[in-house]
Amino acid sequence: MLRLLPAETGFGPGTTAPRMLISAARAATLKLANQREAAQPDAPVLIRAAEPFDLELARALADPALDLMYPMKGPFLAEHIEHGEAARAAMELARLAGVLPAFLVDFAPMGEVQSVSASDLAEWRDPVRLKLASRARLPVAACEQAEIVAFRSADDLREHVALVIGEQRGDRAPLVRLHSECLTGDILGSLKCDCGPQLDAALRAMADESAKGGWGVLLYLRQEGRGIGLINKLRAYRLQDQGFDTVDANNRLGLPTEARDFPVATRMLELLGVSAIRLMTNNPAKVAALEAEGVEVTQRVAHQLPPNPHNARYLDTKRDRTGHILT
């Protein structure tokens, strides 16, 4: 069977592997675009070098922070991937683990490693596994009449929460905000993004809605860095300091620009008994993603805040490259 280990850790000092599996985005950054299979331009790329990959070379290929230290890495030859679905699953597992999507590839006898299939991953990601775990009254600064509701899956340590502002009622669609966890912005007050101010403004808007007889729901999703994880987000920040925008920084890391799991939000709304919402977002893709899962979005409510000198380029990139409606 194939054994895959993240290139960040490898097999240990002094060992080698004959091949590496990297993402299509990282292959493009390394000028290996012509090595990708024409029929699957977005598929991972399996490469072989003249000599087996040692840990130093593997890390240089995986981590764009080392690009300037290792400008000449090739030549490499791409090999046909027999099990494309499994290769894509490996890229997804790397993202979920918060490590760079690059693997050393070797053959291992059965019994040495735990086998994970693409179907296993699909079953694990099925939002129906998410359950309502607990709820309690939680007065917050924006509104004293609030309730926190926690959700979790038996096989996932990430605990998503909803904050219900005001009295839940079935005759009025709530004002809803999908907010992905942002440690740097929500907790530390980072000026590089607009996450913290958006969170505060959403809670204030829901409190105002409650005062008028309506209600609101904040879904706080444990999907740091648009789903790439905290460590990889900080790696992207480092690349942004070198002049890359947020999209190009993610792609140089071999990671997708958008990796959030919106079906999880749909499941949370379902468990709350909410089927129609007024959605606070500047991102039409969020509206489309929720509607595709069966949520009725009766209104998109703009949620734009003034830029600052540190996040102006980030907001411009949202507008120009990821389709956000910012005027």
C-alpha positions as CSV (number, residue, x, y, z in Angstrom):
1,M,0.0,0.0,0.0
2,L,1.0,3.7,-0.4
3,R,2.3,5.4,2.7
4,L,2.0,9.2,2.8
5,L,3.7,11.4,5.4
6,P,3.6,15.2,5.5
7,A,6.7,16.7,4.2
8,E,6.8,19.0,7.2
9,T,7.7,16.0,9.4
10,G,8.9,13.4,7.0
11,F,10.1,9.9,7.9
12,G,12.8,11.2,10.2
13,P,16.5,12.3,9.7
14,G,18.6,10.4,7.3
15,T,15.7,8.7,5.5
16,T,14.4,9.2,1.9
17,A,11.4,8.6,-0.2
18,P,11.2,8.1,-4.0
19,R,8.3,10.4,-4.7
20,M,6.4,13.5,-3.5
21,L,2.8,14.4,-3.9
22,I,2.1,18.2,-4.1
23,S,-1.0,20.2,-4.8
24,A,-1.8,21.6,-8.3
25,A,-1.4,25.2,-6.9
26,R,2.0,24.5,-5.5
27,A,3.1,22.8,-8.7
28,A,2.1,25.9,-10.6
29,T,4.2,28.0,-8.2
30,L,7.2,25.7,-8.8
31,K,6.7,26.1,-12.6
32,L,5.6,22.5,-12.9
33,A,2.3,23.4,-14.6
34,N,3.3,21.6,-17.8
35,Q,3.8,18.5,-15.7
36,R,0.2,18.2,-14.7
37,E,-2.1,15.8,-16.5
38,A,-4.1,17.7,-19.1
39,A,-7.3,15.8,-18.2
40,Q,-7.1,16.9,-14.6
41,P,-5.5,20.4,-14.3
42,D,-6.5,20.8,-10.7
43,A,-5.4,17.4,-9.5
44,P,-2.4,16.8,-7.2
45,V,0.9,16.2,-8.9
46,L,3.1,13.1,-8.1
47,I,6.7,13.9,-8.9
48,R,10.0,12.0,-9.0
49,A,13.5,13.5,-8.9
50,A,16.8,12.0,-10.2
51,E,17.5,10.9,-6.6
52,P,15.0,10.1,-3.8
53,F,13.7,13.0,-1.8
54,D,15.5,13.6,1.5
55,L,13.8,15.6,4.2
56,E,15.6,18.8,3.4
57,L,14.6,18.9,-0.2
58,A,11.1,17.8,0.6
59,R,10.6,20.7,3.0
60,A,12.1,23.1,0.4
61,L,9.5,21.9,-2.1
62,A,6.6,22.1,0.4
63,D,7.3,25.5,2.1
64,P,7.3,28.7,0.0
65,A,9.2,30.4,2.8
66,L,12.3,28.5,1.6
67,D,11.9,29.4,-2.1
68,L,14.6,32.0,-2.0
69,M,17.0,29.7,-0.2
70,Y,16.4,26.9,-2.7
71,P,15.8,28.6,-6.1
72,M,16.9,25.5,-8.1
73,K,15.0,22.4,-7.0
74,G,14.5,20.3,-10.2
75,P,14.4,18.7,-12.6
76,F,11.4,16.6,-11.7
77,L,9.3,14.2,-13.7
78,A,5.5,13.9,-13.0
79,E,4.1,10.4,-12.9
80,H,0.6,9.2,-13.5
81,I,-1.5,9.0,-10.4
82,E,-3.4,5.7,-10.3
83,H,-5.7,6.7,-7.5
84,G,-6.6,10.4,-8.0
85,E,-9.5,10.3,-5.5
86,A,-7.1,9.2,-2.8
87,A,-4.6,11.9,-3.8
88,R,-7.3,14.5,-3.4
89,A,-8.3,13.1,-0.1
90,A,-4.7,13.4,1.1
91,M,-4.7,17.1,0.2
92,E,-7.9,17.6,2.1
93,L,-6.5,15.7,5.1
94,A,-3.5,18.0,5.1
95,R,-5.7,21.1,5.1
96,L,-7.8,19.7,8.0
97,A,-4.6,19.0,9.9
98,G,-3.3,22.5,9.3
99,V,-0.1,21.3,7.6
100,L,1.3,22.1,4.2
101,P,-0.3,20.0,1.4
102,A,2.8,18.1,0.4
103,F,3.6,14.4,1.1
104,L,6.6,12.1,0.9
105,V,5.3,8.9,-0.8
106,D,6.7,5.4,-0.2
107,F,5.4,1.9,-0.2
108,A,4.8,0.2,3.1
109,P,3.8,-3.3,4.0
110,M,0.2,-3.8,5.2
111,G,-0.2,-3.4,8.9
112,E,2.4,-0.6,9.4
113,V,0.1,2.3,8.9
114,Q,-3.6,3.2,9.4
115,S,-5.5,3.2,6.2
116,V,-7.8,6.1,5.4
117,S,-9.9,6.1,2.2
118,A,-11.7,8.9,0.4
119,S,-15.0,7.4,1.4
120,D,-13.9,7.5,5.1
121,L,-13.2,11.2,4.7
122,A,-16.5,11.9,3.0
123,E,-18.3,10.1,5.8
124,W,-16.4,12.1,8.5
125,R,-17.3,15.3,6.7
126,D,-21.0,14.5,6.4
127,P,-22.7,17.4,8.3
128,V,-25.5,15.1,9.5
129,R,-23.0,13.9,12.1
130,L,-23.1,17.3,13.8
131,K,-25.4,17.3,16.8
132,L,-26.6,20.0,19.2
133,A,-24.6,19.3,22.4
134,S,-25.6,22.0,24.9
135,R,-27.2,25.4,25.2
136,A,-27.3,28.0,28.0
137,R,-28.3,31.7,28.6
138,L,-25.4,34.0,27.9
139,P,-25.8,37.7,28.4
140,V,-23.3,39.5,26.2
141,A,-22.2,43.2,25.9
142,A,-24.3,43.7,22.8
143,C,-27.5,42.2,24.2
144,E,-28.4,40.8,27.6
145,Q,-31.0,38.5,26.1
146,A,-28.8,36.0,24.3
147,E,-28.3,32.2,24.3
148,I,-25.3,30.2,23.3
149,V,-25.7,26.9,21.6
150,A,-22.8,24.4,21.1
151,F,-22.6,21.8,18.4
152,R,-20.1,19.0,17.9
153,S,-19.6,15.7,16.0
154,A,-18.4,12.5,17.7
155,D,-15.3,12.4,15.6
156,D,-14.4,16.1,15.3
157,L,-12.8,18.1,18.1
158,R,-13.9,21.4,16.6
159,E,-16.9,22.7,18.5
160,H,-19.0,25.2,16.5
161,V,-21.3,27.6,18.4
162,A,-24.3,29.8,17.6
163,L,-25.3,32.9,19.6
164,V,-29.0,33.5,19.4
165,I,-29.7,37.2,20.0
166,G,-33.2,38.1,21.2
167,E,-36.2,35.8,21.4
168,Q,-36.3,33.1,18.7
169,R,-39.6,33.2,16.7
170,G,-40.9,31.3,13.8
171,D,-42.8,34.1,12.0
172,R,-39.8,36.2,11.2
173,A,-36.5,35.3,9.4
174,P,-33.6,36.0,11.7
175,L,-30.6,38.3,10.8
176,V,-27.8,35.8,10.4
177,R,-24.0,36.1,10.2
178,L,-21.7,33.3,9.3
179,H,-18.4,34.2,11.1
180,S,-15.4,32.0,10.7
181,E,-13.1,31.9,13.7
182,C,-10.2,34.4,13.5
183,L,-7.9,34.4,16.5
184,T,-5.8,37.2,15.3
185,G,-8.8,39.5,14.5
186,D,-11.4,38.5,17.0
187,I,-9.2,38.1,20.0
188,L,-6.0,40.0,19.4
189,G,-7.4,42.9,17.5
190,S,-5.4,42.4,14.3
191,L,-5.7,45.3,11.8
192,K,-4.7,43.0,8.8
193,C,-8.3,41.9,8.3
194,D,-11.8,43.1,9.1
195,C,-12.9,40.1,11.1
196,G,-13.0,41.6,14.6
197,P,-14.9,44.8,13.6
198,Q,-17.3,42.6,11.5
199,L,-18.0,40.4,14.5
200,D,-18.7,43.3,16.8
201,A,-20.8,45.1,14.2
202,A,-22.9,42.0,13.5
203,L,-23.7,41.6,17.2
204,R,-24.7,45.2,17.5
205,A,-26.9,44.9,14.4
206,M,-28.6,41.8,15.9
207,A,-29.1,43.6,19.2
208,D,-30.8,46.4,17.2
209,E,-32.9,43.9,15.4
210,S,-34.0,42.4,18.8
211,A,-35.0,45.8,20.1
212,K,-37.3,46.1,17.1
213,G,-39.0,42.8,17.8
214,G,-36.8,40.6,15.6
215,W,-33.9,38.3,16.4
216,G,-30.5,37.3,15.1
217,V,-28.2,34.3,15.0
218,L,-24.4,34.5,14.9
219,L,-22.8,31.2,13.7
220,Y,-19.2,31.1,14.9
221,L,-17.5,28.4,12.8
222,R,-14.2,26.8,13.8
223,Q,-12.6,27.4,10.4
224,E,-9.6,29.6,11.0
225,G,-8.1,31.3,8.0
226,R,-11.0,30.4,5.6
227,G,-10.4,26.8,6.5
228,I,-6.6,26.5,6.1
229,G,-5.9,26.7,9.9
230,L,-4.0,29.1,12.1
231,I,-0.4,28.1,11.3
232,N,-1.0,28.2,7.5
233,K,-2.7,31.5,7.9
234,L,0.4,32.9,9.6
235,R,2.5,31.5,6.8
236,A,0.3,33.3,4.3
237,Y,0.7,36.5,6.4
238,R,4.5,36.2,6.0
239,L,4.1,35.9,2.2
240,Q,1.8,38.9,2.2
241,D,4.6,40.8,3.9
242,Q,6.7,39.9,0.9
243,G,4.2,41.6,-1.4
244,F,1.8,38.8,-2.3
245,D,-1.9,39.3,-1.9
246,T,-4.0,36.9,0.1
247,V,-5.1,34.8,-2.9
248,D,-1.5,34.4,-4.3
249,A,-0.1,33.7,-0.8
250,N,-2.5,30.8,-0.3
251,N,-1.8,29.5,-3.7
252,R,2.0,29.6,-3.2
253,L,1.4,27.5,-0.1
254,G,-0.5,25.0,-2.3
255,L,-3.7,25.8,-0.5
256,P,-7.1,26.9,-1.8
257,T,-8.3,30.5,-1.5
258,E,-11.6,29.3,0.0
259,A,-11.8,26.1,2.0
260,R,-14.7,26.7,4.4
261,D,-17.4,24.1,5.0
262,F,-20.7,25.9,4.6
263,P,-22.8,22.7,4.9
264,V,-21.8,22.8,8.6
265,A,-23.6,26.2,8.9
266,T,-26.6,24.8,7.1
267,R,-26.7,21.9,9.6
268,M,-26.5,24.3,12.6
269,L,-29.4,26.3,11.2
270,E,-31.4,23.1,10.7
271,L,-30.8,22.0,14.3
272,L,-31.9,25.4,15.5
273,G,-35.1,25.0,13.4
274,V,-34.2,27.9,11.1
275,S,-35.0,27.5,7.3
276,A,-35.2,31.1,6.1
277,I,-32.7,33.8,6.9
278,R,-31.6,37.4,6.2
279,L,-27.9,36.9,5.7
280,M,-25.3,39.5,6.6
281,T,-22.5,39.2,4.1
282,N,-20.7,41.0,1.3
283,N,-19.9,37.6,-0.4
284,P,-22.5,36.3,-2.9
285,A,-20.8,32.9,-2.8
286,K,-22.0,32.5,0.8
287,V,-25.6,33.1,-0.4
288,A,-25.2,30.6,-3.2
289,A,-23.6,28.0,-0.9
290,L,-26.4,28.2,1.6
291,E,-29.1,28.2,-1.0
292,A,-27.5,25.1,-2.6
293,E,-27.9,23.4,0.7
294,G,-31.6,24.3,1.0
295,V,-31.5,27.4,3.1
296,E,-33.8,30.2,1.9
297,V,-31.9,33.5,1.9
298,T,-34.7,36.1,1.8
299,Q,-32.3,39.0,1.8
300,R,-28.5,39.7,1.6
301,V,-27.7,42.4,4.1
302,A,-24.5,44.4,3.3
303,H,-21.9,44.2,6.0
304,Q,-19.1,46.5,4.9
305,L,-16.9,48.5,7.3
306,P,-14.3,51.2,6.6
307,P,-10.8,50.0,5.7
308,N,-7.7,50.9,7.7
309,P,-4.1,51.3,6.3
310,H,-3.3,47.7,7.1
311,N,-6.3,45.9,5.6
312,A,-7.1,48.2,2.6
313,R,-5.2,45.9,0.1
314,Y,-6.8,42.8,1.7
315,L,-10.3,44.3,1.1
316,D,-9.4,45.3,-2.4
317,T,-8.4,41.7,-3.1
318,K,-11.7,40.5,-1.7
319,R,-13.5,42.8,-4.2
320,D,-11.3,42.2,-7.2
321,R,-10.4,38.5,-6.9
322,T,-13.0,36.8,-4.8
323,G,-16.2,38.5,-5.8
324,H,-17.1,40.4,-2.7
325,I,-19.5,43.3,-3.2
326,L,-17.6,46.3,-1.7
327,T,-18.3,49.8,-2.9
